């Protein structure tokens, strides 16, 4: 099941990141990302509201998916994670390399200075995998508690109240 989530993450380049503002309101933004398995990397401005929110509360929620031509082909990943700044120079360079591979438009740029941009890491912990190829609303959940330690929860199907045309 973990590989299914990784395959979806590997197939996309943009994710929505939800943070909590200090006043308690949620804030959702779009960022480019790269992943190493279930470990997500993204670059944000050090002066951004998003970074201020993460400094206040490191819990984030992410959503990754694409709109399919056929609704029954929808696949997406939603995850909760704790986000933190990558401060190790070697890991920061590796994350930048992954971002450049995923986002060809970055290839002409150098890794931004740490005083301006923050490389974030967010290991996925609470993962939901939507897979409508198995039925509308089909969701598998996965809790990752450490490297290689995952617990899969039973799949849940929810037909969203849709009935086959023959049953209507």
Protein Blocks (a to p, Z undefined) as FASTA:
>chain_A
ZZmmmmmmmmpmbdcdddddfkopacddddddddehjaccddddfkbmklmmmmmomcdc
dddddddfblklgccddddddddddfbfklmmmmmmmmmmmmmmlmmpccddfklpccdd
dddfbdcdddfknoghiacddddfbehiacdddddddehhpacfklZZ
